[in-house]
Amino acid sequence: MEVNNTSYGCVLDNISNEGALIRFSETDAPEIQLGAVGKLKVILLNDMEYPCKVVRVNYPRVGLSFL
């Protein structure tokens, strides 16, 4: 997850056509604000980047909506 030109490591819990649920380490959870806009980079067979917006914050989980 990248917000304000800062990258944060996270785990992808769930992904759909409209968004994703990501999880941060409880000890390293960043202060990402509701409404923040950034990019989610997903590495599977190929790297993919999705523009997204933070729509739910419940640390260590964060809900994203794809733009």
CHARMM internal coordinates of N, CA and C (Angstrom, degrees):
IC EDIT
DIST 1 N 1 CA 1.4447
DIST 1 CA 1 C 1.5152
ANGL 1 N 1 CA 1 C 107.70
DIST 1 C 2 N 1.3204
ANGL 1 CA 1 C 2 N 116.18
DIHE 1 N 1 CA 1 C 2 N 131.54
DIST 2 N 2 CA 1.4611
ANGL 1 C 2 N 2 CA 121.07
DIHE 1 CA 1 C 2 N 2 CA 176.64
DIST 2 CA 2 C 1.5162
ANGL 2 N 2 CA 2 C 109.15
DIHE 1 C 2 N 2 CA 2 C -122.15
DIST 2 C 3 N 1.3377
ANGL 2 CA 2 C 3 N 115.47
DIHE 2 N 2 CA 2 C 3 N 125.89
DIST 3 N 3 CA 1.4573
ANGL 2 C 3 N 3 CA 122.33
DIHE 2 CA 2 C 3 N 3 CA 177.60
DIST 3 CA 3 C 1.5257
ANGL 3 N 3 CA 3 C 107.31
DIHE 2 C 3 N 3 CA 3 C -135.32
DIST 3 C 4 N 1.3206
ANGL 3 CA 3 C 4 N 117.48
DIHE 3 N 3 CA 3 C 4 N 132.54
DIST 4 N 4 CA 1.4704
ANGL 3 C 4 N 4 CA 122.13
DIHE 3 CA 3 C 4 N 4 CA 179.06
DIST 4 CA 4 C 1.5276
ANGL 4 N 4 CA 4 C 112.00
DIHE 3 C 4 N 4 CA 4 C 52.34
DIST 4 C 5 N 1.3304
ANGL 4 CA 4 C 5 N 116.52
DIHE 4 N 4 CA 4 C 5 N 44.60
DIST 5 N 5 CA 1.4674
ANGL 4 C 5 N 5 CA 123.47
DIHE 4 CA 4 C 5 N 5 CA 178.53
DIST 5 CA 5 C 1.5235
ANGL 5 N 5 CA 5 C 113.81
DIHE 4 C 5 N 5 CA 5 C 61.21
DIST 5 C 6 N 1.3227
ANGL 5 CA 5 C 6 N 117.67
DIHE 5 N 5 CA 5 C 6 N 21.12
DIST 6 N 6 CA 1.4630
ANGL 5 C 6 N 6 CA 122.50
DIHE 5 CA 5 C 6 N 6 CA 175.22
DIST 6 CA 6 C 1.5216
ANGL 6 N 6 CA 6 C 108.26
DIHE 5 C 6 N 6 CA 6 C -120.11
DIST 6 C 7 N 1.3334
ANGL 6 CA 6 C 7 N 116.49
DIHE 6 N 6 CA 6 C 7 N 130.42
DIST 7 N 7 CA 1.4647
ANGL 6 C 7 N 7 CA 121.61
DIHE 6 CA 6 C 7 N 7 CA -179.91
DIST 7 CA 7 C 1.5199
ANGL 7 N 7 CA 7 C 110.51
DIHE 6 C 7 N 7 CA 7 C -96.97
DIST 7 C 8 N 1.3374
ANGL 7 CA 7 C 8 N 115.43
DIHE 7 N 7 CA 7 C 8 N 140.58
DIST 8 N 8 CA 1.4585
ANGL 7 C 8 N 8 CA 122.79
DIHE 7 CA 7 C 8 N 8 CA 178.89
DIST 8 CA 8 C 1.5178
ANGL 8 N 8 CA 8 C 108.70
DIHE 7 C 8 N 8 CA 8 C -127.57
DIST 8 C 9 N 1.3087
ANGL 8 CA 8 C 9 N 117.35
DIHE 8 N 8 CA 8 C 9 N 132.96
DIST 9 N 9 CA 1.4533
ANGL 8 C 9 N 9 CA 120.80
DIHE 8 CA 8 C 9 N 9 CA 175.63
DIST 9 CA 9 C 1.5131
ANGL 9 N 9 CA 9 C 110.39
DIHE 8 C 9 N 9 CA 9 C -74.82
DIST 9 C 10 N 1.3071
ANGL 9 CA 9 C 10 N 117.02
DIHE 9 N 9 CA 9 C 10 N 140.52
DIST 10 N 10 CA 1.4603
ANGL 9 C 10 N 10 CA 121.33
DIHE 9 CA 9 C 10 N 10 CA 179.88
DIST 10 CA 10 C 1.5197
ANGL 10 N 10 CA 10 C 109.13
DIHE 9 C 10 N 10 CA 10 C -154.59
DIST 10 C 11 N 1.3232
ANGL 10 CA 10 C 11 N 115.31
DIHE 10 N 10 CA 10 C 11 N 170.99
DIST 11 N 11 CA 1.4597
ANGL 10 C 11 N 11 CA 122.57
DIHE 10 CA 10 C 11 N 11 CA 177.58
DIST 11 CA 11 C 1.5245
ANGL 11 N 11 CA 11 C 107.76
DIHE 10 C 11 N 11 CA 11 C -115.01
DIST 11 C 12 N 1.3117
ANGL 11 CA 11 C 12 N 116.32
DIHE 11 N 11 CA 11 C 12 N 136.63
DIST 12 N 12 CA 1.4557
ANGL 11 C 12 N 12 CA 122.20
DIHE 11 CA 11 C 12 N 12 CA 178.21
DIST 12 CA 12 C 1.5282
ANGL 12 N 12 CA 12 C 108.67
DIHE 11 C 12 N 12 CA 12 C -83.07
DIST 12 C 13 N 1.3288
ANGL 12 CA 12 C 13 N 117.30
DIHE 12 N 12 CA 12 C 13 N 112.28
DIST 13 N 13 CA 1.4698
ANGL 12 C 13 N 13 CA 121.79
DIHE 12 CA 12 C 13 N 13 CA 178.77
DIST 13 CA 13 C 1.5267
ANGL 13 N 13 CA 13 C 111.97
DIHE 12 C 13 N 13 CA 13 C -85.28
DIST 13 C 14 N 1.3468
ANGL 13 CA 13 C 14 N 115.86
DIHE 13 N 13 CA 13 C 14 N -38.06
DIST 14 N 14 CA 1.4583
ANGL 13 C 14 N 14 CA 120.10
DIHE 13 CA 13 C 14 N 14 CA -174.73
DIST 14 CA 14 C 1.5174
ANGL 14 N 14 CA 14 C 108.40
DIHE 13 C 14 N 14 CA 14 C -158.05
DIST 14 C 15 N 1.3274
ANGL 14 CA 14 C 15 N 116.81
DIHE 14 N 14 CA 14 C 15 N 142.78
DIST 15 N 15 CA 1.4608
ANGL 14 C 15 N 15 CA 120.54
DIHE 14 CA 14 C 15 N 15 CA 177.37
DIST 15 CA 15 C 1.5282
ANGL 15 N 15 CA 15 C 108.51
DIHE 14 C 15 N 15 CA 15 C -139.29
DIST 15 C 16 N 1.3345
ANGL 15 CA 15 C 16 N 115.44
DIHE 15 N 15 CA 15 C 16 N 143.85
DIST 16 N 16 CA 1.4631
ANGL 15 C 16 N 16 CA 121.14
DIHE 15 CA 15 C 16 N 16 CA 177.56
DIST 16 CA 16 C 1.5228
ANGL 16 N 16 CA 16 C 108.14
DIHE 15 C 16 N 16 CA 16 C -139.34
DIST 16 C 17 N 1.3245
ANGL 16 CA 16 C 17 N 116.98
DIHE 16 N 16 CA 16 C 17 N -174.72
DIST 17 N 17 CA 1.4649
ANGL 16 C 17 N 17 CA 120.83
DIHE 16 CA 16 C 17 N 17 CA 177.58
DIST 17 CA 17 C 1.5223
ANGL 17 N 17 CA 17 C 112.16
DIHE 16 C 17 N 17 CA 17 C -66.68
DIST 17 C 18 N 1.3302
ANGL 17 CA 17 C 18 N 116.99
DIHE 17 N 17 CA 17 C 18 N -25.77
DIST 18 N 18 CA 1.4595
ANGL 17 C 18 N 18 CA 120.78
DIHE 17 CA 17 C 18 N 18 CA -173.89
DIST 18 CA 18 C 1.5203
ANGL 18 N 18 CA 18 C 114.85
DIHE 17 C 18 N 18 CA 18 C -101.98
DIST 18 C 19 N 1.3415
ANGL 18 CA 18 C 19 N 117.58
DIHE 18 N 18 CA 18 C 19 N -18.76
DIST 19 N 19 CA 1.4576
ANGL 18 C 19 N 19 CA 118.17
DIHE 18 CA 18 C 19 N 19 CA -177.08
DIST 19 CA 19 C 1.5141
ANGL 19 N 19 CA 19 C 112.66
DIHE 18 C 19 N 19 CA 19 C -179.94
DIST 19 C 20 N 1.3309
ANGL 19 CA 19 C 20 N 114.91
DIHE 19 N 19 CA 19 C 20 N -165.35
DIST 20 N 20 CA 1.4592
ANGL 19 C 20 N 20 CA 120.23
DIHE 19 CA 19 C 20 N 20 CA -176.42
DIST 20 CA 20 C 1.5224
ANGL 20 N 20 CA 20 C 110.27
DIHE 19 C 20 N 20 CA 20 C -151.35
DIST 20 C 21 N 1.3291
ANGL 20 CA 20 C 21 N 114.59
DIHE 20 N 20 CA 20 C 21 N 156.68
DIST 21 N 21 CA 1.4561
ANGL 20 C 21 N 21 CA 122.08
DIHE 20 CA 20 C 21 N 21 CA 171.79
DIST 21 CA 21 C 1.5192
ANGL 21 N 21 CA 21 C 106.34
DIHE 20 C 21 N 21 CA 21 C -114.25
DIST 21 C 22 N 1.3321
ANGL 21 CA 21 C 22 N 116.36
DIHE 21 N 21 CA 21 C 22 N 122.00
DIST 22 N 22 CA 1.4506
ANGL 21 C 22 N 22 CA 120.40
DIHE 21 CA 21 C 22 N 22 CA 179.78
DIST 22 CA 22 C 1.5247
ANGL 22 N 22 CA 22 C 109.38
DIHE 21 C 22 N 22 CA 22 C -116.91
DIST 22 C 23 N 1.3275
ANGL 22 CA 22 C 23 N 115.26
DIHE 22 N 22 CA 22 C 23 N 159.89
DIST 23 N 23 CA 1.4714
ANGL 22 C 23 N 23 CA 120.42
DIHE 22 CA 22 C 23 N 23 CA -178.07
DIST 23 CA 23 C 1.5240
ANGL 23 N 23 CA 23 C 108.39
DIHE 22 C 23 N 23 CA 23 C -133.18
DIST 23 C 24 N 1.3185
ANGL 23 CA 23 C 24 N 114.95
DIHE 23 N 23 CA 23 C 24 N 133.02
DIST 24 N 24 CA 1.4573
ANGL 23 C 24 N 24 CA 122.46
DIHE 23 CA 23 C 24 N 24 CA 175.78
DIST 24 CA 24 C 1.5163
ANGL 24 N 24 CA 24 C 109.14
DIHE 23 C 24 N 24 CA 24 C -100.86
DIST 24 C 25 N 1.3214
ANGL 24 CA 24 C 25 N 116.39
DIHE 24 N 24 CA 24 C 25 N 159.56
DIST 25 N 25 CA 1.4551
ANGL 24 C 25 N 25 CA 120.74
DIHE 24 CA 24 C 25 N 25 CA 171.13
DIST 25 CA 25 C 1.5255
ANGL 25 N 25 CA 25 C 107.45
DIHE 24 C 25 N 25 CA 25 C -62.57
DIST 25 C 26 N 1.3196
ANGL 25 CA 25 C 26 N 117.57
DIHE 25 N 25 CA 25 C 26 N 136.85
DIST 26 N 26 CA 1.4672
ANGL 25 C 26 N 26 CA 120.09
DIHE 25 CA 25 C 26 N 26 CA -178.13
DIST 26 CA 26 C 1.5196
ANGL 26 N 26 CA 26 C 112.14
DIHE 25 C 26 N 26 CA 26 C -61.71
DIST 26 C 27 N 1.3172
ANGL 26 CA 26 C 27 N 117.48
DIHE 26 N 26 CA 26 C 27 N -27.74
DIST 27 N 27 CA 1.4684
ANGL 26 C 27 N 27 CA 120.12
DIHE 26 CA 26 C 27 N 27 CA -179.24
DIST 27 CA 27 C 1.5252
ANGL 27 N 27 CA 27 C 111.62
DIHE 26 C 27 N 27 CA 27 C -84.84
DIST 27 C 28 N 1.3430
ANGL 27 CA 27 C 28 N 117.56
DIHE 27 N 27 CA 27 C 28 N -18.60
DIST 28 N 28 CA 1.4632
ANGL 27 C 28 N 28 CA 121.13
DIHE 27 CA 27 C 28 N 28 CA -177.12
DIST 28 CA 28 C 1.5162
ANGL 28 N 28 CA 28 C 113.07
DIHE 27 C 28 N 28 CA 28 C -117.81
DIST 28 C 29 N 1.3275
ANGL 28 CA 28 C 29 N 117.95
DIHE 28 N 28 CA 28 C 29 N 20.52
DIST 29 N 29 CA 1.4656
ANGL 28 C 29 N 29 CA 120.35
DIHE 28 CA 28 C 29 N 29 CA -176.80
DIST 29 CA 29 C 1.5281
ANGL 29 N 29 CA 29 C 110.01
DIHE 28 C 29 N 29 CA 29 C -64.81
DIST 29 C 30 N 1.3382
ANGL 29 CA 29 C 30 N 117.11
DIHE 29 N 29 CA 29 C 30 N 120.64
DIST 30 N 30 CA 1.4687
ANGL 29 C 30 N 30 CA 120.45
DIHE 29 CA 29 C 30 N 30 CA -179.85
DIST 30 CA 30 C 1.5232
ANGL 30 N 30 CA 30 C 111.03
DIHE 29 C 30 N 30 CA 30 C -76.08
DIST 30 C 31 N 1.3017
ANGL 30 CA 30 C 31 N 115.64
DIHE 30 N 30 CA 30 C 31 N 164.05
DIST 31 N 31 CA 1.4649
ANGL 30 C 31 N 31 CA 121.29
DIHE 30 CA 30 C 31 N 31 CA 177.46
DIST 31 CA 31 C 1.5273
ANGL 31 N 31 CA 31 C 109.43
DIHE 30 C 31 N 31 CA 31 C -89.35
DIST 31 C 32 N 1.3161
ANGL 31 CA 31 C 32 N 116.57
DIHE 31 N 31 CA 31 C 32 N 73.78
DIST 32 N 32 CA 1.4589
ANGL 31 C 32 N 32 CA 121.48
DIHE 31 CA 31 C 32 N 32 CA 178.24
DIST 32 CA 32 C 1.5267
ANGL 32 N 32 CA 32 C 108.24
DIHE 31 C 32 N 32 CA 32 C -91.12
DIST 32 C 33 N 1.3136
ANGL 32 CA 32 C 33 N 115.72
DIHE 32 N 32 CA 32 C 33 N 128.03
DIST 33 N 33 CA 1.4602
ANGL 32 C 33 N 33 CA 121.42
DIHE 32 CA 32 C 33 N 33 CA -174.80
DIST 33 CA 33 C 1.5267
ANGL 33 N 33 CA 33 C 111.73
DIHE 32 C 33 N 33 CA 33 C -90.12
DIST 33 C 34 N 1.3149
ANGL 33 CA 33 C 34 N 115.14
DIHE 33 N 33 CA 33 C 34 N 148.80
DIST 34 N 34 CA 1.4556
ANGL 33 C 34 N 34 CA 122.04
DIHE 33 CA 33 C 34 N 34 CA 173.48
DIST 34 CA 34 C 1.5254
ANGL 34 N 34 CA 34 C 108.66
DIHE 33 C 34 N 34 CA 34 C -57.17
DIST 34 C 35 N 1.3144
ANGL 34 CA 34 C 35 N 117.49
DIHE 34 N 34 CA 34 C 35 N 133.16
DIST 35 N 35 CA 1.4616
ANGL 34 C 35 N 35 CA 122.19
DIHE 34 CA 34 C 35 N 35 CA -179.70
DIST 35 CA 35 C 1.5179
ANGL 35 N 35 CA 35 C 114.11
DIHE 34 C 35 N 35 CA 35 C 91.47
DIST 35 C 36 N 1.3281
ANGL 35 CA 35 C 36 N 117.54
DIHE 35 N 35 CA 35 C 36 N -7.10
DIST 36 N 36 CA 1.4706
ANGL 35 C 36 N 36 CA 120.39
DIHE 35 CA 35 C 36 N 36 CA 179.00
DIST 36 CA 36 C 1.5267
ANGL 36 N 36 CA 36 C 109.49
DIHE 35 C 36 N 36 CA 36 C -63.67
DIST 36 C 37 N 1.3231
ANGL 36 CA 36 C 37 N 116.24
DIHE 36 N 36 CA 36 C 37 N 143.26
DIST 37 N 37 CA 1.4556
ANGL 36 C 37 N 37 CA 122.11
DIHE 36 CA 36 C 37 N 37 CA 179.08
DIST 37 CA 37 C 1.5181
ANGL 37 N 37 CA 37 C 108.35
DIHE 36 C 37 N 37 CA 37 C -110.06
DIST 37 C 38 N 1.3250
ANGL 37 CA 37 C 38 N 116.28
DIHE 37 N 37 CA 37 C 38 N 137.12
DIST 38 N 38 CA 1.4566
ANGL 37 C 38 N 38 CA 120.05
DIHE 37 CA 37 C 38 N 38 CA -179.29
DIST 38 CA 38 C 1.5117
ANGL 38 N 38 CA 38 C 111.10
DIHE 37 C 38 N 38 CA 38 C -160.76
DIST 38 C 39 N 1.3513
ANGL 38 CA 38 C 39 N 115.80
DIHE 38 N 38 CA 38 C 39 N -152.99
DIST 39 N 39 CA 1.4587
ANGL 38 C 39 N 39 CA 122.05
DIHE 38 CA 38 C 39 N 39 CA 179.88
DIST 39 CA 39 C 1.5257
ANGL 39 N 39 CA 39 C 108.96
DIHE 38 C 39 N 39 CA 39 C -134.10
DIST 39 C 40 N 1.3114
ANGL 39 CA 39 C 40 N 115.40
DIHE 39 N 39 CA 39 C 40 N 140.72
DIST 40 N 40 CA 1.4582
ANGL 39 C 40 N 40 CA 121.56
DIHE 39 CA 39 C 40 N 40 CA 173.08
DIST 40 CA 40 C 1.5173
ANGL 40 N 40 CA 40 C 106.98
DIHE 39 C 40 N 40 CA 40 C -107.38
DIST 40 C 41 N 1.3200
ANGL 40 CA 40 C 41 N 117.48
DIHE 40 N 40 CA 40 C 41 N 121.35
DIST 41 N 41 CA 1.4605
ANGL 40 C 41 N 41 CA 122.09
DIHE 40 CA 40 C 41 N 41 CA 177.67
DIST 41 CA 41 C 1.5165
ANGL 41 N 41 CA 41 C 107.87
DIHE 40 C 41 N 41 CA 41 C -101.65
DIST 41 C 42 N 1.3411
ANGL 41 CA 41 C 42 N 115.41
DIHE 41 N 41 CA 41 C 42 N 120.86
DIST 42 N 42 CA 1.4639
ANGL 41 C 42 N 42 CA 122.00
DIHE 41 CA 41 C 42 N 42 CA -179.23
DIST 42 CA 42 C 1.5284
ANGL 42 N 42 CA 42 C 107.50
DIHE 41 C 42 N 42 CA 42 C -111.54
DIST 42 C 43 N 1.3199
ANGL 42 CA 42 C 43 N 115.76
DIHE 42 N 42 CA 42 C 43 N 126.77
DIST 43 N 43 CA 1.4551
ANGL 42 C 43 N 43 CA 120.70
DIHE 42 CA 42 C 43 N 43 CA -179.52
DIST 43 CA 43 C 1.5252
ANGL 43 N 43 CA 43 C 108.54
DIHE 42 C 43 N 43 CA 43 C -111.32
DIST 43 C 44 N 1.3267
ANGL 43 CA 43 C 44 N 116.14
DIHE 43 N 43 CA 43 C 44 N 107.80
DIST 44 N 44 CA 1.4588
ANGL 43 C 44 N 44 CA 122.43
DIHE 43 CA 43 C 44 N 44 CA 175.35
DIST 44 CA 44 C 1.5212
ANGL 44 N 44 CA 44 C 106.21
DIHE 43 C 44 N 44 CA 44 C -120.26
DIST 44 C 45 N 1.3078
ANGL 44 CA 44 C 45 N 118.74
DIHE 44 N 44 CA 44 C 45 N -110.69
DIST 45 N 45 CA 1.4609
ANGL 44 C 45 N 45 CA 120.54
DIHE 44 CA 44 C 45 N 45 CA 173.77
DIST 45 CA 45 C 1.5244
ANGL 45 N 45 CA 45 C 110.13
DIHE 44 C 45 N 45 CA 45 C -77.61
DIST 45 C 46 N 1.3162
ANGL 45 CA 45 C 46 N 116.27
DIHE 45 N 45 CA 45 C 46 N -36.45
DIST 46 N 46 CA 1.4614
ANGL 45 C 46 N 46 CA 123.34
DIHE 45 CA 45 C 46 N 46 CA 176.64
DIST 46 CA 46 C 1.5179
ANGL 46 N 46 CA 46 C 108.31
DIHE 45 C 46 N 46 CA 46 C -131.07
DIST 46 C 47 N 1.3241
ANGL 46 CA 46 C 47 N 117.07
DIHE 46 N 46 CA 46 C 47 N 152.56
DIST 47 N 47 CA 1.4609
ANGL 46 C 47 N 47 CA 120.77
DIHE 46 CA 46 C 47 N 47 CA 175.58
DIST 47 CA 47 C 1.5252
ANGL 47 N 47 CA 47 C 109.35
DIHE 46 C 47 N 47 CA 47 C -72.37
DIST 47 C 48 N 1.3201
ANGL 47 CA 47 C 48 N 116.64
DIHE 47 N 47 CA 47 C 48 N 133.50
DIST 48 N 48 CA 1.4608
ANGL 47 C 48 N 48 CA 122.59
DIHE 47 CA 47 C 48 N 48 CA 176.50
DIST 48 CA 48 C 1.5218
ANGL 48 N 48 CA 48 C 108.07
DIHE 47 C 48 N 48 CA 48 C -130.09
DIST 48 C 49 N 1.3291
ANGL 48 CA 48 C 49 N 116.98
DIHE 48 N 48 CA 48 C 49 N 139.30
DIST 49 N 49 CA 1.4563
ANGL 48 C 49 N 49 CA 121.29
DIHE 48 CA 48 C 49 N 49 CA 175.91
DIST 49 CA 49 C 1.5270
ANGL 49 N 49 CA 49 C 109.02
DIHE 48 C 49 N 49 CA 49 C -118.10
DIST 49 C 50 N 1.3313
ANGL 49 CA 49 C 50 N 115.74
DIHE 49 N 49 CA 49 C 50 N 134.79
DIST 50 N 50 CA 1.4550
ANGL 49 C 50 N 50 CA 122.15
DIHE 49 CA 49 C 50 N 50 CA -178.70
DIST 50 CA 50 C 1.5228
ANGL 50 N 50 CA 50 C 109.43
DIHE 49 C 50 N 50 CA 50 C -122.18
DIST 50 C 51 N 1.3434
ANGL 50 CA 50 C 51 N 118.51
DIHE 50 N 50 CA 50 C 51 N 119.88
DIST 51 N 51 CA 1.4614
ANGL 50 C 51 N 51 CA 119.37
DIHE 50 CA 50 C 51 N 51 CA 172.04
DIST 51 CA 51 C 1.5225
ANGL 51 N 51 CA 51 C 108.21
DIHE 50 C 51 N 51 CA 51 C -63.13
DIST 51 C 52 N 1.3231
ANGL 51 CA 51 C 52 N 116.73
DIHE 51 N 51 CA 51 C 52 N 138.37
DIST 52 N 52 CA 1.4651
ANGL 51 C 52 N 52 CA 118.82
DIHE 51 CA 51 C 52 N 52 CA -175.57
DIST 52 CA 52 C 1.5141
ANGL 52 N 52 CA 52 C 111.47
DIHE 51 C 52 N 52 CA 52 C -150.88
DIST 52 C 53 N 1.3327
ANGL 52 CA 52 C 53 N 114.14
DIHE 52 N 52 CA 52 C 53 N 168.66
DIST 53 N 53 CA 1.4641
ANGL 52 C 53 N 53 CA 122.71
DIHE 52 CA 52 C 53 N 53 CA 178.44
DIST 53 CA 53 C 1.5243
ANGL 53 N 53 CA 53 C 107.57
DIHE 52 C 53 N 53 CA 53 C -131.73
DIST 53 C 54 N 1.3290
ANGL 53 CA 53 C 54 N 116.46
DIHE 53 N 53 CA 53 C 54 N 138.77
DIST 54 N 54 CA 1.4620
ANGL 53 C 54 N 54 CA 121.49
DIHE 53 CA 53 C 54 N 54 CA 177.75
DIST 54 CA 54 C 1.5280
ANGL 54 N 54 CA 54 C 108.43
DIHE 53 C 54 N 54 CA 54 C -75.19
DIST 54 C 55 N 1.3415
ANGL 54 CA 54 C 55 N 117.13
DIHE 54 N 54 CA 54 C 55 N 121.15
DIST 55 N 55 CA 1.4649
ANGL 54 C 55 N 55 CA 121.19
DIHE 54 CA 54 C 55 N 55 CA -178.24
DIST 55 CA 55 C 1.5231
ANGL 55 N 55 CA 55 C 112.86
DIHE 54 C 55 N 55 CA 55 C -116.08
DIST 55 C 56 N 1.3364
ANGL 55 CA 55 C 56 N 116.71
DIHE 55 N 55 CA 55 C 56 N -10.11
DIST 56 N 56 CA 1.4625
ANGL 55 C 56 N 56 CA 120.32
DIHE 55 CA 55 C 56 N 56 CA 178.36
DIST 56 CA 56 C 1.5231
ANGL 56 N 56 CA 56 C 108.65
DIHE 55 C 56 N 56 CA 56 C -152.93
DIST 56 C 57 N 1.3208
ANGL 56 CA 56 C 57 N 116.15
DIHE 56 N 56 CA 56 C 57 N 134.11
DIST 57 N 57 CA 1.4588
ANGL 56 C 57 N 57 CA 121.62
DIHE 56 CA 56 C 57 N 57 CA 177.60
DIST 57 CA 57 C 1.5167
ANGL 57 N 57 CA 57 C 108.12
DIHE 56 C 57 N 57 CA 57 C -127.78
DIST 57 C 58 N 1.3101
ANGL 57 CA 57 C 58 N 116.03
DIHE 57 N 57 CA 57 C 58 N 116.41
DIST 58 N 58 CA 1.4622
ANGL 57 C 58 N 58 CA 123.27
DIHE 57 CA 57 C 58 N 58 CA 176.57
DIST 58 CA 58 C 1.5298
ANGL 58 N 58 CA 58 C 105.93
DIHE 57 C 58 N 58 CA 58 C -146.55
DIST 58 C 59 N 1.3476
ANGL 58 CA 58 C 59 N 115.34
DIHE 58 N 58 CA 58 C 59 N 75.35
DIST 59 N 59 CA 1.4589
ANGL 58 C 59 N 59 CA 120.52
DIHE 58 CA 58 C 59 N 59 CA -172.02
DIST 59 CA 59 C 1.5143
ANGL 59 N 59 CA 59 C 111.80
DIHE 58 C 59 N 59 CA 59 C -52.20
DIST 59 C 60 N 1.3315
ANGL 59 CA 59 C 60 N 115.22
DIHE 59 N 59 CA 59 C 60 N 135.32
DIST 60 N 60 CA 1.4647
ANGL 59 C 60 N 60 CA 126.65
DIHE 59 CA 59 C 60 N 60 CA 15.27
DIST 60 CA 60 C 1.5269
ANGL 60 N 60 CA 60 C 114.17
DIHE 59 C 60 N 60 CA 60 C -91.15
DIST 60 C 61 N 1.3317
ANGL 60 CA 60 C 61 N 118.71
DIHE 60 N 60 CA 60 C 61 N 8.97
DIST 61 N 61 CA 1.4693
ANGL 60 C 61 N 61 CA 120.97
DIHE 60 CA 60 C 61 N 61 CA -178.87
DIST 61 CA 61 C 1.5320
ANGL 61 N 61 CA 61 C 111.09
DIHE 60 C 61 N 61 CA 61 C -100.12
DIST 61 C 62 N 1.3373
ANGL 61 CA 61 C 62 N 114.20
DIHE 61 N 61 CA 61 C 62 N 145.92
DIST 62 N 62 CA 1.4618
ANGL 61 C 62 N 62 CA 121.48
DIHE 61 CA 61 C 62 N 62 CA 179.18
DIST 62 CA 62 C 1.5193
ANGL 62 N 62 CA 62 C 108.02
DIHE 61 C 62 N 62 CA 62 C -135.70
DIST 62 C 63 N 1.3278
ANGL 62 CA 62 C 63 N 116.98
DIHE 62 N 62 CA 62 C 63 N 131.11
DIST 63 N 63 CA 1.4609
ANGL 62 C 63 N 63 CA 122.21
DIHE 62 CA 62 C 63 N 63 CA 177.93
DIST 63 CA 63 C 1.5185
ANGL 63 N 63 CA 63 C 110.42
DIHE 62 C 63 N 63 CA 63 C -95.93
DIST 63 C 64 N 1.3225
ANGL 63 CA 63 C 64 N 116.45
DIHE 63 N 63 CA 63 C 64 N 134.92
DIST 64 N 64 CA 1.4604
ANGL 63 C 64 N 64 CA 122.89
DIHE 63 CA 63 C 64 N 64 CA -179.10
DIST 64 CA 64 C 1.5131
ANGL 64 N 64 CA 64 C 111.20
DIHE 63 C 64 N 64 CA 64 C -119.69
DIST 64 C 65 N 1.3115
ANGL 64 CA 64 C 65 N 116.45
DIHE 64 N 64 CA 64 C 65 N 145.33
DIST 65 N 65 CA 1.4599
ANGL 64 C 65 N 65 CA 122.67
DIHE 64 CA 64 C 65 N 65 CA 172.17
DIST 65 CA 65 C 1.5207
ANGL 65 N 65 CA 65 C 106.67
DIHE 64 C 65 N 65 CA 65 C -114.70
DIST 65 C 66 N 1.3437
ANGL 65 CA 65 C 66 N 117.29
DIHE 65 N 65 CA 65 C 66 N 130.27
DIST 66 N 66 CA 1.4566
ANGL 65 C 66 N 66 CA 120.06
DIHE 65 CA 65 C 66 N 66 CA 179.08
DIST 66 CA 66 C 1.5200
ANGL 66 N 66 CA 66 C 109.86
DIHE 65 C 66 N 66 CA 66 C -74.67
DIST 66 C 67 N 1.3267
ANGL 66 CA 66 C 67 N 116.40
DIHE 66 N 66 CA 66 C 67 N 141.42
DIST 67 N 67 CA 1.4679
ANGL 66 C 67 N 67 CA 122.46
DIHE 66 CA 66 C 67 N 67 CA -179.75
DIST 67 CA 67 C 1.5037
ANGL 67 N 67 CA 67 C 110.65
DIHE 66 C 67 N 67 CA 67 C -94.87
END
COOR INIT
IC SEED 1 N 1 CA 1 C
IC BUILD
